[in-house]
Amino acid sequence: MANLAMCRDVVGLAERDSMVVRQLGPGNEAEILDMLNGCLPLGRSSHFFPAVQLPLPTAAWSAGVFVANELKGIAHATNVLCEGQIEALLFVEEGWRRRGIGSALLDEVMNRARRGKANTIRLVCERTDWPMRHFAKRFGARLDLVLGQIVVEIPVTS
């Protein structure tokens, strides 16, 4: 796995393999749309966004992994909910999966969860999303089938 810089440590500096994680904001909407449109045709639904269009759904916090200054993965998370959970969405461009990008994004969500005193990260994926299911299990996730979708709960570790 690549040695990645986290956005709390460094912003805009390249690490090994020119990968960096940094917080995203409204100024990154065009980059997010470019990445998603490369993966999904405009207007096609995905779990990450109901439809790839403006305006993007709001989140309490978002981060992205950039490789050579190109966005390759996104984490979108809520504030800590009353149940002690953070709900998050992860999306990594298909051609860039299995290179540590999803792990780096989940690490960022985990750090945010720790700071907010959350005990669980909750993700939802399609029942047929085997790569996400395998990915989540590597982090000690519990998977439940709820209304045809998989609800993933990953314990926040210290």
Backbone bond lengths (Angstrom), bond angles and torsions (degrees), N, CA, C in turn:
res aa  C-N    CA-C-N  psi(-1)  N-CA   C-N-CA  omega(-1)  CA-C   N-CA-C  phi
1 M - - - 1.436 - - 1.523 108.48 -
2 A 1.293 116.47 144.80 1.452 121.89 -179.77 1.525 110.70 -69.87
3 N 1.322 116.29 149.06 1.453 121.80 174.57 1.526 106.68 -84.13
4 L 1.338 116.75 112.86 1.455 120.76 -171.98 1.515 111.42 -109.16
5 A 1.312 116.63 144.63 1.460 122.10 172.12 1.520 107.91 -87.25
6 M 1.304 117.12 137.49 1.452 121.37 179.38 1.522 109.33 -96.10
7 C 1.341 116.95 151.76 1.458 120.02 -173.55 1.518 112.22 -63.15
8 R 1.330 119.76 -24.06 1.455 119.92 177.71 1.528 111.24 -72.21
9 D 1.350 117.39 -20.02 1.455 121.62 -177.65 1.527 112.86 -96.86
10 V 1.304 116.79 -35.76 1.460 120.12 -172.73 1.523 108.76 -155.67
11 V 1.307 116.24 142.21 1.455 120.53 176.55 1.514 107.83 -123.70
12 G 1.330 116.42 122.59 1.449 121.54 173.68 1.517 115.95 83.44
13 L 1.333 119.23 0.27 1.452 120.30 177.93 1.515 110.04 -94.95
14 A 1.327 116.65 139.75 1.465 120.84 -178.75 1.520 110.21 -85.18
15 E 1.300 116.88 138.57 1.455 123.42 173.73 1.521 107.35 -108.35
16 R 1.332 115.97 -167.78 1.456 121.32 179.02 1.520 110.03 -49.03
17 D 1.288 117.61 138.98 1.469 124.66 -178.27 1.523 112.24 61.41
18 S 1.317 118.35 20.46 1.469 122.88 177.41 1.525 112.82 56.23
19 M 1.334 117.35 34.61 1.465 121.70 178.76 1.519 109.72 -104.00
20 V 1.324 116.26 134.49 1.457 120.92 177.25 1.524 108.81 -144.50
21 V 1.322 116.20 143.15 1.458 122.59 175.85 1.516 106.72 -103.85
22 R 1.328 116.55 131.07 1.458 118.70 175.81 1.516 110.47 -146.33
23 Q 1.316 114.35 155.51 1.450 120.44 -179.13 1.525 109.67 -67.54
24 L 1.341 115.53 143.13 1.458 121.87 179.15 1.527 109.14 -106.83
25 G 1.309 115.54 153.96 1.455 121.48 177.50 1.516 110.27 -143.93
26 P 1.331 116.80 -169.74 1.476 120.33 -178.86 1.521 113.26 -57.51
27 G 1.320 118.27 -28.36 1.460 121.44 178.81 1.518 113.89 -69.52
28 N 1.326 117.35 -9.36 1.458 121.42 -179.00 1.529 112.95 -100.60
29 E 1.338 118.16 3.90 1.468 120.13 -177.00 1.517 112.86 -55.22
30 A 1.319 117.67 -41.82 1.471 120.42 -178.74 1.524 110.74 -63.07
31 E 1.338 117.68 -42.26 1.465 120.86 178.57 1.525 111.24 -64.81
32 I 1.335 116.27 -40.53 1.460 120.63 179.06 1.527 109.74 -63.08
33 L 1.323 116.17 -46.65 1.465 119.71 179.64 1.524 111.71 -63.39
34 D 1.333 117.07 -40.79 1.469 119.95 178.10 1.518 110.67 -59.05
35 M 1.342 116.72 -45.52 1.457 119.87 -179.35 1.524 110.62 -64.85
36 L 1.325 117.23 -47.80 1.463 120.16 -178.35 1.519 111.98 -66.42
37 N 1.328 118.10 -38.26 1.461 120.43 178.95 1.525 111.03 -66.90
38 G 1.327 117.69 -27.12 1.457 120.55 174.73 1.520 111.89 -69.97
39 C 1.331 115.64 -22.03 1.464 120.93 -178.35 1.520 112.62 -103.15
40 L 1.328 116.48 -31.70 1.465 122.38 -177.67 1.518 109.29 -131.05
41 P 1.310 118.89 134.29 1.459 119.84 175.00 1.523 110.33 -62.59
42 L 1.335 116.86 148.28 1.460 122.28 179.84 1.526 110.27 -53.69
43 G 1.311 115.59 131.35 1.461 120.93 178.52 1.507 114.26 88.93
44 R 1.348 118.75 -13.78 1.459 120.37 179.27 1.527 109.30 -77.72
45 S 1.295 116.41 136.44 1.457 120.53 -178.35 1.516 111.70 -75.26
46 S 1.298 114.95 151.05 1.454 122.77 170.51 1.516 106.25 -143.87
47 H 1.325 116.91 165.05 1.451 118.13 176.81 1.522 110.21 -68.36
48 F 1.340 116.29 -31.66 1.455 119.53 -176.92 1.519 110.95 -66.11
49 F 1.306 117.15 -48.60 1.459 121.52 175.11 1.518 107.35 -130.85
50 P 1.341 118.01 134.98 1.465 119.65 179.56 1.522 112.38 -54.26
51 A 1.321 118.07 -37.37 1.457 122.93 172.75 1.517 106.86 -154.55
52 V 1.312 116.71 141.77 1.454 120.84 -178.42 1.514 107.92 -77.96
53 Q 1.321 115.36 94.89 1.463 121.33 -178.57 1.517 108.54 -160.25
54 L 1.313 115.85 167.03 1.459 120.92 175.10 1.522 109.10 -88.52
55 P 1.301 120.45 151.88 1.454 125.53 -10.88 1.522 110.47 -77.48
56 L 1.309 116.59 153.62 1.458 121.42 177.76 1.521 109.32 -72.43
57 P 1.339 117.68 150.32 1.467 119.42 177.20 1.528 110.08 -60.79
58 T 1.308 115.78 145.12 1.455 119.15 -179.38 1.527 110.09 -85.36
59 A 1.303 115.34 150.71 1.462 122.56 176.29 1.517 106.46 -138.99
60 A 1.311 115.82 160.00 1.456 119.63 176.53 1.524 110.23 -67.52
61 W 1.348 115.49 -30.07 1.454 119.91 -174.59 1.527 109.20 -158.71
62 S 1.324 115.87 141.65 1.463 121.88 175.96 1.522 109.11 -139.84
63 A 1.324 115.85 147.01 1.463 121.15 175.30 1.520 108.11 -137.91
64 G 1.313 115.83 157.23 1.451 120.82 178.54 1.510 111.07 -136.35
65 V 1.323 115.22 154.38 1.463 121.37 172.51 1.521 106.48 -103.92
66 F 1.312 114.73 127.46 1.456 121.90 179.09 1.523 108.73 -111.67
67 V 1.321 115.72 133.38 1.461 122.79 174.50 1.515 105.90 -118.52
68 A 1.324 116.11 120.09 1.467 121.41 -176.41 1.529 109.85 50.23
69 N 1.326 116.59 45.01 1.465 125.06 178.38 1.519 114.64 64.92
70 E 1.335 118.22 17.18 1.466 121.82 174.84 1.520 109.26 -113.84
71 L 1.325 116.24 131.80 1.458 122.15 -179.46 1.526 109.95 -68.96
72 K 1.344 116.43 125.82 1.465 121.23 -178.46 1.522 113.04 -122.12
73 G 1.330 118.11 -13.31 1.462 120.95 -179.96 1.515 110.78 -157.93
74 I 1.341 115.43 151.43 1.464 121.79 -176.23 1.521 109.55 -135.13
75 A 1.329 115.44 140.69 1.464 122.69 167.38 1.515 106.39 -120.20
76 H 1.302 116.31 135.30 1.462 124.49 -176.74 1.526 104.96 -128.75
77 A 1.335 119.93 121.89 1.462 120.30 -173.73 1.531 112.16 -136.62
78 T 1.338 114.32 155.15 1.462 121.73 175.79 1.519 109.48 -91.43
79 N 1.321 115.67 172.54 1.453 120.44 167.03 1.519 107.64 -71.86
80 V 1.315 116.49 170.19 1.459 120.87 178.45 1.526 108.58 -65.09
81 L 1.322 115.95 129.36 1.456 121.98 178.60 1.523 109.42 -86.58
82 C 1.317 116.83 167.01 1.466 120.92 -176.21 1.530 112.30 -61.11
83 E 1.308 118.55 -22.87 1.470 121.80 179.21 1.526 111.78 -82.03
84 G 1.332 117.88 3.96 1.458 120.35 -178.09 1.510 113.35 79.33
85 Q 1.331 116.98 22.77 1.462 121.71 -179.05 1.519 110.94 -113.75
86 I 1.316 114.77 152.50 1.457 122.32 165.75 1.517 105.48 -113.93
87 E 1.322 116.71 128.94 1.467 120.08 174.17 1.517 107.84 -93.45
88 A 1.326 115.89 133.37 1.458 120.15 -176.89 1.519 110.68 -137.17
89 L 1.316 114.27 155.62 1.460 123.05 172.04 1.517 106.78 -123.77
90 L 1.311 116.79 135.81 1.458 122.12 175.91 1.517 108.34 -120.60
91 F 1.316 116.02 138.79 1.464 120.61 177.22 1.514 107.60 -142.86
92 V 1.342 116.88 124.28 1.458 122.61 176.88 1.521 107.52 -123.76
93 E 1.323 115.26 130.85 1.459 120.60 178.14 1.529 108.88 -52.78
94 E 1.325 116.57 133.07 1.466 121.52 -170.95 1.523 113.93 -52.75
95 G 1.299 118.50 -44.10 1.458 121.59 -178.72 1.522 114.14 -69.30
96 W 1.327 117.21 -8.55 1.469 122.10 -177.74 1.527 112.14 -112.38
97 R 1.309 117.62 8.90 1.458 120.37 178.77 1.527 110.31 -74.34
98 R 1.334 115.63 159.61 1.464 124.00 178.92 1.530 111.60 65.60
99 R 1.346 115.80 32.00 1.467 121.33 177.58 1.531 111.58 -127.48
100 G 1.319 117.16 13.13 1.458 120.50 177.90 1.516 115.29 93.19
101 I 1.325 117.89 -2.12 1.466 120.69 -177.67 1.522 110.80 -68.67
102 G 1.322 117.78 -46.92 1.463 120.76 178.71 1.521 111.65 -61.70
103 S 1.332 116.70 -39.91 1.464 120.90 178.02 1.524 110.95 -63.43
104 A 1.325 116.90 -41.64 1.467 120.61 178.54 1.528 110.62 -63.46
105 L 1.324 116.50 -41.16 1.464 119.74 178.68 1.523 111.25 -66.75
106 L 1.325 116.59 -42.78 1.458 119.44 178.62 1.531 110.65 -64.98
107 D 1.330 118.00 -36.16 1.465 120.93 174.92 1.525 111.06 -59.58
108 E 1.328 117.01 -41.33 1.468 120.57 178.04 1.527 111.04 -64.23
109 V 1.339 116.36 -43.08 1.469 119.74 177.45 1.534 109.35 -63.65
110 M 1.316 116.77 -39.99 1.469 121.35 178.61 1.535 110.48 -61.26
111 N 1.335 116.76 -43.17 1.469 120.31 177.56 1.518 111.47 -62.58
112 R 1.313 117.00 -41.88 1.464 120.82 178.00 1.527 109.80 -63.85
113 A 1.324 117.08 -40.90 1.462 121.41 179.33 1.532 110.71 -62.69
114 R 1.327 116.70 -42.38 1.469 120.34 178.67 1.526 111.21 -61.50
115 R 1.346 115.66 -45.85 1.473 119.61 -179.50 1.521 111.11 -62.94
116 G 1.331 117.00 -32.90 1.463 121.24 179.55 1.517 113.29 -89.13
117 K 1.332 115.91 4.23 1.463 122.03 179.28 1.530 112.89 62.30
118 A 1.326 116.14 33.02 1.471 120.92 175.21 1.524 108.92 -81.43
119 N 1.327 116.09 155.62 1.463 119.30 178.29 1.525 112.61 -111.66
120 T 1.346 117.29 -10.46 1.463 120.78 -176.71 1.526 110.53 -145.50
121 I 1.334 115.20 142.78 1.471 121.79 169.87 1.514 106.21 -106.72
122 R 1.323 115.58 128.90 1.464 121.36 -177.49 1.522 109.19 -112.44
123 L 1.338 115.61 127.23 1.465 122.86 175.46 1.527 107.66 -124.11
124 V 1.306 116.64 152.53 1.464 121.03 175.03 1.522 106.69 -125.64
125 C 1.335 115.92 133.56 1.468 119.81 177.62 1.524 109.00 -138.52
126 E 1.297 115.18 165.06 1.455 120.45 177.03 1.518 109.77 -66.24
127 R 1.300 115.87 149.19 1.460 121.36 -179.34 1.528 111.86 -57.55
128 T 1.317 116.78 -30.70 1.465 121.95 -177.13 1.538 113.30 -91.62
129 D 1.323 117.98 4.96 1.468 121.31 -178.10 1.536 109.58 -84.31
130 W 1.326 115.25 73.64 1.457 121.55 -177.39 1.519 112.78 -62.05
131 P 1.331 120.48 -40.25 1.476 118.34 178.13 1.534 112.26 -58.15
132 M 1.333 117.75 -42.31 1.465 120.14 179.44 1.526 110.83 -67.74
133 R 1.307 116.79 -38.05 1.460 119.87 179.00 1.530 111.09 -62.99
134 H 1.329 116.79 -44.45 1.469 120.63 178.03 1.530 110.89 -65.70
135 F 1.323 116.52 -41.70 1.459 122.13 178.07 1.533 110.01 -58.00
136 A 1.319 117.36 -48.83 1.465 121.87 -177.66 1.527 111.55 -63.42
137 K 1.318 117.06 -38.77 1.465 120.23 -179.58 1.527 111.88 -63.54
138 R 1.327 117.22 -29.22 1.468 120.26 176.96 1.524 111.40 -62.99
139 F 1.324 117.21 -20.94 1.459 122.20 -178.69 1.529 111.73 -105.23
140 G 1.330 116.85 18.63 1.462 120.66 176.05 1.516 114.18 76.33
141 A 1.314 117.20 27.22 1.463 121.48 -176.09 1.522 112.73 -73.26
142 R 1.319 114.20 150.27 1.456 121.79 168.10 1.526 105.91 -102.99
143 L 1.329 116.67 131.64 1.457 121.84 -178.56 1.515 109.35 -113.83
144 D 1.335 116.21 130.93 1.457 122.29 177.43 1.525 109.07 -127.64
145 L 1.320 116.11 141.95 1.456 121.57 174.33 1.524 108.17 -88.45
146 V 1.346 116.62 118.94 1.461 122.05 -178.99 1.526 107.85 -133.56
147 L 1.323 116.19 117.09 1.476 122.19 178.22 1.522 112.24 49.63
148 G 1.326 116.67 44.19 1.462 121.53 174.59 1.513 115.11 81.81
149 Q 1.340 118.26 -0.35 1.456 121.28 177.32 1.521 109.49 -121.05
150 I 1.304 115.52 158.89 1.461 120.96 177.88 1.526 108.45 -93.58
151 V 1.326 115.84 124.73 1.456 122.18 173.47 1.523 106.41 -100.22
152 V 1.321 115.06 121.27 1.456 122.86 -176.92 1.519 108.31 -106.06
153 E 1.321 116.34 127.53 1.470 120.39 174.92 1.512 108.44 -120.75
154 I 1.324 114.86 118.39 1.454 122.08 -178.85 1.525 108.07 -109.02
155 P 1.335 117.54 123.67 1.464 118.97 179.17 1.535 110.56 -68.15
156 V 1.333 115.51 140.40 1.460 120.93 176.75 1.520 107.04 -79.87
157 T 1.321 115.86 121.13 1.460 121.46 -178.37 1.519 109.53 -100.39
158 S 1.315 115.61 157.24 1.472 118.93 -179.96 1.474 113.55 -91.38
